[in-house]
């Protein structure tokens, strides 16, 4: 079974009602995880460490959705990236 990679990251937001980071150079990269459960566990731990800071949020990005090996070219490749 293929890994379903997930990236956990977070940081301080400009406004807690948006997802715009205040300083993208200071984004906290928690790590890359091989499955959703381990990513969720890491996300939860990071979020709980910063629970008193309303402007700090953590996210899980589904990296495995960015590339589908079954397609001739992924949308990223189409852009030439």
C-alpha positions as CSV (number, residue, x, y, z in Angstrom):
1,X,0.0,0.0,0.0
2,X,1.3,3.4,-0.9
3,X,2.0,6.0,1.7
4,X,-0.5,8.8,1.9
5,X,1.8,11.6,2.9
6,X,0.5,14.4,5.2
7,X,2.3,17.6,6.2
8,X,1.6,19.3,9.5
9,X,2.5,22.9,9.8
10,X,1.3,26.1,11.5
11,X,2.1,29.5,12.8
12,X,0.8,32.9,13.8
13,X,-2.1,34.2,11.7
14,X,-2.8,37.8,10.8
15,X,-6.4,37.3,12.0
16,X,-7.7,34.1,13.7
17,X,-10.7,34.1,11.3
18,X,-8.5,33.7,8.3
19,X,-5.7,31.4,7.1
20,X,-3.2,34.2,6.2
21,X,0.1,33.8,8.1
22,X,1.6,36.8,9.7
23,X,5.1,35.8,8.7
24,X,5.6,33.0,6.3
25,X,9.3,32.8,7.2
26,X,8.3,31.7,10.7
27,X,6.0,28.9,9.8
28,X,6.5,25.9,12.1
29,X,6.9,22.7,10.1
30,X,6.0,20.0,12.5
31,X,6.7,17.2,10.0
32,X,5.7,14.9,7.2
33,X,3.7,11.8,8.2
34,X,2.9,8.6,6.3
35,X,-0.8,8.4,7.3
36,X,-3.6,10.6,8.5
37,X,-3.7,9.2,12.0
38,X,-0.1,10.0,12.8
39,X,-0.5,13.5,11.2
40,X,-3.6,14.1,13.3
41,X,-1.8,13.1,16.4
42,X,1.1,15.5,15.6
43,X,-1.4,18.3,14.7
44,X,-3.3,17.8,18.0
45,X,-0.1,17.9,20.0
46,X,1.1,21.1,18.3
47,X,-2.4,22.7,18.6
48,X,-2.6,21.9,22.3
49,X,0.9,23.4,22.9
50,X,-0.5,26.7,21.5
51,X,-4.0,26.6,22.8
52,X,-3.7,29.9,24.7
53,X,-2.6,31.8,21.6
54,X,-5.8,32.5,19.5
55,X,-3.7,33.7,16.6
56,X,-1.7,30.5,16.2
57,X,-3.2,27.6,14.2
58,X,-1.9,24.3,12.8
59,X,-3.0,22.6,9.6
60,X,-2.8,19.2,8.0
61,X,-2.0,19.2,4.2
62,X,-2.8,16.1,2.2
63,X,0.4,15.9,0.2
64,X,-0.6,12.7,-1.4
65,X,-3.4,14.5,-3.2
66,X,-1.0,16.7,-5.0
67,X,0.2,14.0,-7.3
68,X,-1.7,11.1,-8.8
69,X,0.8,8.6,-10.3
70,X,-2.0,7.2,-12.5
71,X,-2.4,10.4,-14.5
72,X,-0.2,11.3,-17.4
73,X,0.8,14.6,-15.7
74,X,-0.2,16.1,-12.4
75,X,-1.6,19.7,-12.3
76,X,1.8,20.8,-10.8
77,X,3.6,19.4,-13.8
78,X,1.2,21.1,-16.1
79,X,2.3,24.4,-14.6
80,X,5.9,23.6,-15.3
81,X,6.9,23.5,-11.6
